[in-house]
Amino acid sequence: LLALPAFSGSRVLAGERGLDRPVAGVSLTDLPDYHSWVYPDELLVSTCYAIHQDAAALAEFIPTLSRKGLAGACIKTARFLGVMPPAMLAAAETLSFPLIELPADVRFSTITKAVADERLGRQTALLRSSLTVNQMLVQTITSGASLEEIAQMAGEITGGTVLLVDSLNCRQVLYLSPADAQALAGLGPQAVEQVILARAEVHEMVVEEQVFGALYLC
Protein backbone atom coordinates (compact mmCIF):
# COMPACT_ATOMS: atom_id res chain seq x y z
CA LEU A 1 0.00 0.00 0.00
CA LEU A 2 2.79 2.41 0.81
CA ALA A 3 3.89 2.27 -2.83
CA LEU A 4 0.55 3.75 -3.96
CA PRO A 5 0.40 7.45 -4.96
CA ALA A 6 -2.03 8.14 -2.10
CA PHE A 7 0.78 7.46 0.38
CA SER A 8 3.31 9.69 -1.37
CA GLY A 9 5.34 11.62 1.21
CA SER A 10 4.55 9.16 4.00
CA ARG A 11 7.38 7.84 6.18
CA VAL A 12 7.74 4.60 8.11
CA LEU A 13 9.13 5.82 11.43
CA ALA A 14 9.23 2.51 13.29
CA GLY A 15 8.13 -1.13 13.11
CA GLU A 16 9.44 -1.75 9.60
CA ARG A 17 9.75 -5.48 10.32
CA GLY A 18 5.94 -5.68 10.37
CA LEU A 19 5.36 -4.26 6.90
CA ASP A 20 4.33 -7.67 5.57
CA ARG A 21 1.11 -7.62 7.64
CA PRO A 22 -2.05 -7.99 5.55
CA VAL A 23 -4.48 -5.05 5.42
CA ALA A 24 -8.21 -5.87 5.39
CA GLY A 25 -9.52 -2.32 5.62
CA VAL A 26 -9.14 1.15 7.11
CA SER A 27 -10.35 2.54 10.43
CA LEU A 28 -10.69 6.31 10.80
CA THR A 29 -11.04 7.35 14.42
CA ASP A 30 -9.93 10.12 16.75
CA LEU A 31 -12.14 9.06 19.66
CA PRO A 32 -10.79 8.57 23.19
CA ASP A 33 -12.15 4.99 23.13
CA TYR A 34 -10.64 4.27 19.71
CA HIS A 35 -9.86 0.71 20.82
CA SER A 36 -13.60 -0.09 20.84
CA TRP A 37 -13.95 0.71 17.13
CA VAL A 38 -11.05 -1.08 15.51
CA TYR A 39 -10.80 -4.62 14.17
CA PRO A 40 -7.97 -7.06 13.32
CA ASP A 41 -5.98 -6.40 10.14
CA GLU A 42 -7.26 -2.83 9.79
CA LEU A 43 -4.96 0.10 9.11
CA LEU A 44 -5.70 2.86 11.61
CA VAL A 45 -5.61 6.41 10.26
CA SER A 46 -5.73 9.16 12.88
CA THR A 47 -4.46 12.49 14.13
CA CYS A 48 -4.52 11.28 17.78
CA TYR A 49 -6.54 14.41 18.60
CA ALA A 50 -8.43 12.83 21.51
CA ILE A 51 -5.28 11.67 23.32
CA HIS A 52 -2.57 14.07 22.12
CA GLN A 53 -2.28 15.75 25.54
CA ASP A 54 -2.46 12.50 27.54
CA ALA A 55 1.03 11.02 27.93
CA ALA A 56 -0.23 7.76 29.44
CA ALA A 57 -2.75 7.23 26.64
CA LEU A 58 -0.09 7.93 24.02
CA ALA A 59 2.23 5.39 25.65
CA GLU A 60 -0.51 2.73 25.49
CA PHE A 61 -1.64 3.62 21.98
CA ILE A 62 0.62 1.30 19.94
CA PRO A 63 0.54 -1.64 22.42
CA THR A 64 -3.28 -1.47 22.37
CA LEU A 65 -3.43 -1.49 18.58
CA SER A 66 -0.96 -4.37 18.45
CA ARG A 67 -3.04 -6.43 20.92
CA LYS A 68 -6.10 -5.75 18.77
CA GLY A 69 -4.27 -7.25 15.79
CA LEU A 70 -4.21 -4.16 13.59
CA ALA A 71 -1.97 -4.04 10.54
CA GLY A 72 -0.42 -0.67 11.37
CA ALA A 73 -1.08 2.98 12.18
CA CYS A 74 -0.89 6.04 9.92
CA ILE A 75 -0.70 9.24 11.93
CA LYS A 76 -0.91 12.81 10.71
CA THR A 77 1.38 14.38 13.29
CA ALA A 78 1.39 17.94 11.94
CA ARG A 79 -2.11 18.74 13.20
CA PHE A 80 -1.84 17.99 16.92
CA LEU A 81 1.18 15.92 17.93
CA GLY A 82 3.82 17.98 16.16
CA VAL A 83 6.31 15.12 16.31
CA MET A 84 5.78 11.42 16.94
CA PRO A 85 6.10 10.76 20.70
CA PRO A 86 9.18 8.70 21.66
CA ALA A 87 6.99 6.23 23.58
CA MET A 88 5.02 5.44 20.43
CA LEU A 89 8.18 5.02 18.39
CA ALA A 90 9.76 2.71 20.96
CA ALA A 91 6.63 0.55 21.29
CA ALA A 92 6.21 0.27 17.52
CA GLU A 93 9.82 -0.81 17.07
CA THR A 94 9.64 -3.35 19.90
CA LEU A 95 6.37 -4.84 18.64
CA SER A 96 7.31 -4.68 14.92
CA PHE A 97 4.16 -2.63 14.46
CA PRO A 98 4.33 -0.32 11.42
CA LEU A 99 4.04 3.31 12.52
CA ILE A 100 3.67 5.62 9.54
CA GLU A 101 3.75 9.40 9.52
CA LEU A 102 1.40 10.95 6.97
CA PRO A 103 2.16 14.29 5.28
CA ALA A 104 0.22 17.31 6.50
CA ASP A 105 -1.76 17.80 3.28
CA VAL A 106 -3.07 14.26 2.83
CA ARG A 107 -6.84 13.73 2.97
CA PHE A 108 -8.05 10.74 4.94
CA SER A 109 -10.67 10.07 2.25
CA THR A 110 -7.83 9.67 -0.27
CA ILE A 111 -6.24 6.99 1.91
CA THR A 112 -9.56 5.18 2.39
CA LYS A 113 -10.31 5.13 -1.34
CA ALA A 114 -6.81 3.97 -2.26
CA VAL A 115 -6.97 1.02 0.15
CA ALA A 116 -10.49 0.07 -0.97
CA ASP A 117 -9.54 0.22 -4.65
CA GLU A 118 -6.42 -1.89 -4.09
CA ARG A 119 -8.34 -4.53 -2.14
CA LEU A 120 -11.05 -4.69 -4.81
CA GLY A 121 -8.46 -5.12 -7.54
CA ARG A 122 -6.72 -7.91 -5.67
CA GLN A 123 -9.98 -9.69 -4.84
CA THR A 124 -11.01 -9.55 -8.50
CA ALA A 125 -7.67 -11.01 -9.57
CA LEU A 126 -7.97 -13.74 -6.92
CA LEU A 127 -11.48 -14.60 -8.09
CA ARG A 128 -10.31 -14.89 -11.70
CA SER A 129 -7.39 -17.06 -10.61
CA SER A 130 -9.69 -19.27 -8.51
CA LEU A 131 -12.09 -19.75 -11.42
CA THR A 132 -9.22 -20.69 -13.73
CA VAL A 133 -7.82 -23.21 -11.24
CA ASN A 134 -11.33 -24.57 -10.61
CA GLN A 135 -11.97 -25.18 -14.32
CA MET A 136 -8.55 -26.75 -14.77
CA LEU A 137 -8.95 -29.11 -11.81
CA VAL A 138 -12.46 -30.22 -12.72
CA GLN A 139 -11.40 -30.96 -16.28
CA THR A 140 -8.33 -32.86 -15.10
CA ILE A 141 -10.18 -34.88 -12.46
CA THR A 142 -12.99 -35.89 -14.81
CA SER A 143 -10.40 -37.10 -17.31
CA GLY A 144 -8.95 -39.44 -14.66
CA ALA A 145 -5.53 -37.86 -14.09
CA SER A 146 -3.32 -38.71 -11.11
CA LEU A 147 -4.55 -36.85 -8.05
CA GLU A 148 -0.96 -36.44 -6.85
CA GLU A 149 -0.06 -34.69 -10.10
CA ILE A 150 -3.10 -32.44 -9.84
CA ALA A 151 -2.32 -31.46 -6.23
CA GLN A 152 1.31 -30.72 -7.06
CA MET A 153 0.28 -28.66 -10.08
CA ALA A 154 -2.18 -26.63 -7.98
CA GLY A 155 0.43 -26.15 -5.26
CA GLU A 156 3.02 -24.89 -7.72
CA ILE A 157 0.50 -22.53 -9.34
CA THR A 158 -0.64 -21.02 -6.04
CA GLY A 159 2.63 -21.30 -4.13
CA GLY A 160 0.87 -22.90 -1.18
CA THR A 161 -0.08 -26.17 0.46
CA VAL A 162 -2.96 -28.01 -1.21
CA LEU A 163 -5.35 -30.62 0.13
CA LEU A 164 -7.33 -31.94 -2.82
CA VAL A 165 -10.51 -33.92 -2.22
CA ASP A 166 -11.94 -35.80 -5.19
CA SER A 167 -15.55 -36.58 -4.22
CA LEU A 168 -16.22 -38.16 -7.61
CA ASN A 169 -13.73 -40.97 -7.01
CA CYS A 170 -13.66 -40.92 -3.17
CA ARG A 171 -9.97 -40.04 -2.83
CA GLN A 172 -7.79 -37.24 -1.52
CA VAL A 173 -4.15 -36.20 -1.50
CA LEU A 174 -2.07 -33.58 0.31
CA TYR A 175 0.71 -31.54 -1.30
CA LEU A 176 2.84 -29.62 1.20
CA SER A 177 4.71 -26.54 0.12
CA PRO A 178 8.43 -26.67 1.05
CA ALA A 179 7.92 -24.08 3.80
CA ASP A 180 4.96 -25.92 5.33
CA ALA A 181 6.73 -29.27 5.04
CA GLN A 182 9.53 -27.86 7.17
CA ALA A 183 7.19 -26.13 9.63
CA LEU A 184 5.04 -29.23 10.16
CA ALA A 185 7.87 -31.75 10.29
CA GLY A 186 7.42 -34.14 13.19
CA LEU A 187 3.62 -34.11 13.15
CA GLY A 188 1.68 -37.20 12.18
CA PRO A 189 -0.46 -37.24 9.01
CA GLN A 190 -3.71 -36.69 10.92
CA ALA A 191 -2.28 -33.76 12.88
CA VAL A 192 -0.91 -32.18 9.70
CA GLU A 193 -4.31 -32.50 8.03
CA GLN A 194 -6.03 -30.87 11.01
CA VAL A 195 -3.64 -27.92 10.85
CA ILE A 196 -4.25 -27.50 7.11
CA LEU A 197 -8.04 -27.73 7.47
CA ALA A 198 -8.01 -25.13 10.25
CA ARG A 199 -6.05 -22.60 8.18
CA ALA A 200 -7.11 -23.29 4.62
CA GLU A 201 -9.42 -21.46 2.25
CA VAL A 202 -11.94 -23.84 0.71
CA HIS A 203 -12.83 -23.73 -2.99
CA GLU A 204 -15.52 -26.18 -4.07
CA MET A 205 -15.25 -27.57 -7.59
CA VAL A 206 -18.73 -27.30 -9.07
CA VAL A 207 -20.03 -27.94 -12.56
CA GLU A 208 -23.74 -27.49 -13.31
CA GLU A 209 -24.55 -27.51 -9.59
CA GLN A 210 -22.75 -30.83 -9.05
CA VAL A 211 -19.86 -30.83 -6.56
CA PHE A 212 -16.89 -32.78 -7.87
CA GLY A 213 -14.65 -32.09 -4.90
CA ALA A 214 -12.88 -29.35 -3.00
CA LEU A 215 -9.54 -27.58 -3.02
CA TYR A 216 -8.17 -26.61 0.40
CA LEU A 217 -5.51 -23.98 -0.12
CA CYS A 218 -3.26 -22.97 2.77
C-alpha positions as MATLAB code, in Angstrom:
seq = 'LLALPAFSGSRVLAGERGLDRPVAGVSLTDLPDYHSWVYPDELLVSTCYAIHQDAAALAEFIPTLSRKGLAGACIKTARFLGVMPPAMLAAAETLSFPLIELPADVRFSTITKAVADERLGRQTALLRSSLTVNQMLVQTITSGASLEEIAQMAGEITGGTVLLVDSLNCRQVLYLSPADAQALAGLGPQAVEQVILARAEVHEMVVEEQVFGALYLC';
ca = [
       0.000    0.000    0.000;
       2.793    2.408    0.813;
       3.889    2.274   -2.828;
       0.548    3.746   -3.964;
       0.399    7.449   -4.957;
      -2.033    8.143   -2.096;
       0.782    7.460    0.377;
       3.310    9.689   -1.375;
       5.340   11.618    1.208;
       4.546    9.160    4.000;
       7.379    7.839    6.178;
       7.736    4.603    8.114;
       9.126    5.824   11.426;
       9.226    2.505   13.294;
       8.126   -1.133   13.109;
       9.441   -1.746    9.599;
       9.750   -5.481   10.321;
       5.945   -5.678   10.367;
       5.361   -4.259    6.901;
       4.327   -7.673    5.574;
       1.115   -7.624    7.639;
      -2.054   -7.986    5.554;
      -4.479   -5.054    5.417;
      -8.205   -5.870    5.386;
      -9.523   -2.317    5.616;
      -9.143    1.150    7.108;
     -10.347    2.536   10.430;
     -10.686    6.309   10.801;
     -11.044    7.354   14.421;
      -9.931   10.116   16.752;
     -12.143    9.059   19.658;
     -10.788    8.566   23.186;
     -12.152    4.989   23.132;
     -10.638    4.273   19.709;
      -9.863    0.705   20.824;
     -13.597   -0.090   20.840;
     -13.951    0.715   17.131;
     -11.051   -1.083   15.514;
     -10.797   -4.617   14.165;
      -7.971   -7.057   13.321;
      -5.981   -6.402   10.139;
      -7.257   -2.832    9.793;
      -4.962    0.098    9.110;
      -5.696    2.860   11.612;
      -5.612    6.411   10.256;
      -5.728    9.161   12.882;
      -4.459   12.495   14.132;
      -4.516   11.283   17.776;
      -6.542   14.405   18.597;
      -8.428   12.828   21.509;
      -5.280   11.672   23.321;
      -2.571   14.074   22.116;
      -2.281   15.753   25.535;
      -2.458   12.499   27.535;
       1.034   11.017   27.928;
      -0.234    7.764   29.442;
      -2.754    7.235   26.638;
      -0.091    7.926   24.016;
       2.229    5.389   25.650;
      -0.511    2.730   25.493;
      -1.639    3.624   21.976;
       0.622    1.302   19.943;
       0.536   -1.639   22.418;
      -3.280   -1.473   22.371;
      -3.433   -1.491   18.580;
      -0.959   -4.370   18.451;
      -3.040   -6.426   20.918;
      -6.104   -5.747   18.773;
      -4.275   -7.253   15.793;
      -4.207   -4.157   13.595;
      -1.966   -4.044   10.538;
      -0.422   -0.665   11.369;
      -1.084    2.975   12.185;
      -0.891    6.036    9.924;
      -0.697    9.239   11.931;
      -0.908   12.810   10.708;
       1.381   14.383   13.294;
       1.393   17.943   11.940;
      -2.110   18.742   13.196;
      -1.845   17.993   16.924;
       1.181   15.922   17.931;
       3.817   17.982   16.163;
       6.305   15.119   16.310;
       5.782   11.423   16.938;
       6.097   10.760   20.701;
       9.177    8.698   21.662;
       6.987    6.227   23.582;
       5.016    5.444   20.426;
       8.182    5.025   18.390;
       9.758    2.707   20.965;
       6.633    0.554   21.288;
       6.214    0.268   17.518;
       9.821   -0.812   17.067;
       9.640   -3.350   19.904;
       6.371   -4.842   18.636;
       7.313   -4.676   14.919;
       4.158   -2.627   14.460;
       4.329   -0.315   11.417;
       4.036    3.310   12.519;
       3.671    5.616    9.542;
       3.748    9.398    9.521;
       1.396   10.954    6.969;
       2.156   14.290    5.276;
       0.222   17.315    6.497;
      -1.757   17.802    3.280;
      -3.068   14.255    2.827;
      -6.839   13.726    2.974;
      -8.052   10.739    4.941;
     -10.666   10.074    2.248;
      -7.833    9.671   -0.266;
      -6.242    6.993    1.912;
      -9.562    5.177    2.390;
     -10.313    5.130   -1.343;
      -6.807    3.966   -2.258;
      -6.972    1.016    0.148;
     -10.491    0.067   -0.969;
      -9.536    0.219   -4.655;
      -6.417   -1.887   -4.090;
      -8.339   -4.533   -2.141;
     -11.048   -4.687   -4.806;
      -8.460   -5.123   -7.543;
      -6.716   -7.910   -5.667;
      -9.978   -9.694   -4.842;
     -11.011   -9.550   -8.496;
      -7.669  -11.010   -9.565;
      -7.969  -13.742   -6.919;
     -11.485  -14.604   -8.093;
     -10.314  -14.889  -11.697;
      -7.391  -17.064  -10.613;
      -9.690  -19.270   -8.506;
     -12.090  -19.747  -11.420;
      -9.218  -20.693  -13.730;
      -7.821  -23.210  -11.241;
     -11.329  -24.570  -10.609;
     -11.973  -25.175  -14.318;
      -8.553  -26.750  -14.773;
      -8.945  -29.105  -11.808;
     -12.460  -30.217  -12.725;
     -11.402  -30.965  -16.283;
      -8.330  -32.858  -15.102;
     -10.183  -34.877  -12.456;
     -12.992  -35.892  -14.813;
     -10.402  -37.104  -17.312;
      -8.952  -39.443  -14.659;
      -5.529  -37.859  -14.095;
      -3.325  -38.708  -11.115;
      -4.545  -36.852   -8.051;
      -0.960  -36.440   -6.847;
      -0.056  -34.689  -10.098;
      -3.095  -32.439   -9.841;
      -2.319  -31.456   -6.232;
       1.306  -30.723   -7.059;
       0.279  -28.661  -10.080;
      -2.177  -26.626   -7.982;
       0.429  -26.153   -5.264;
       3.020  -24.886   -7.721;
       0.502  -22.526   -9.344;
      -0.644  -21.022   -6.038;
       2.629  -21.304   -4.135;
       0.867  -22.903   -1.176;
      -0.079  -26.169    0.462;
      -2.963  -28.011   -1.205;
      -5.353  -30.623    0.131;
      -7.332  -31.936   -2.823;
     -10.512  -33.921   -2.221;
     -11.940  -35.803   -5.192;
     -15.551  -36.579   -4.223;
     -16.224  -38.161   -7.608;
     -13.730  -40.967   -7.010;
     -13.664  -40.922   -3.168;
      -9.973  -40.041   -2.834;
      -7.792  -37.240   -1.521;
      -4.152  -36.197   -1.501;
      -2.069  -33.583    0.311;
       0.712  -31.544   -1.297;
       2.837  -29.622    1.201;
       4.714  -26.542    0.116;
       8.429  -26.674    1.046;
       7.923  -24.083    3.802;
       4.959  -25.923    5.326;
       6.728  -29.272    5.041;
       9.530  -27.864    7.170;
       7.192  -26.132    9.632;
       5.043  -29.226   10.160;
       7.873  -31.746   10.290;
       7.422  -34.144   13.185;
       3.625  -34.105   13.150;
       1.681  -37.197   12.175;
      -0.461  -37.242    9.005;
      -3.705  -36.693   10.925;
      -2.282  -33.758   12.883;
      -0.914  -32.181    9.702;
      -4.306  -32.502    8.027;
      -6.034  -30.868   11.014;
      -3.636  -27.916   10.848;
      -4.252  -27.495    7.110;
      -8.036  -27.728    7.468;
      -8.014  -25.127   10.245;
      -6.045  -22.601    8.183;
      -7.111  -23.288    4.621;
      -9.417  -21.457    2.247;
     -11.937  -23.842    0.715;
     -12.828  -23.734   -2.985;
     -15.522  -26.175   -4.075;
     -15.249  -27.569   -7.590;
     -18.729  -27.300   -9.068;
     -20.035  -27.937  -12.564;
     -23.737  -27.488  -13.315;
     -24.554  -27.511   -9.593;
     -22.746  -30.834   -9.045;
     -19.862  -30.828   -6.557;
     -16.885  -32.781   -7.872;
     -14.649  -32.088   -4.895;
     -12.877  -29.348   -2.997;
      -9.543  -27.578   -3.022;
      -8.173  -26.608    0.400;
      -5.510  -23.976   -0.123;
      -3.260  -22.972    2.766;
];
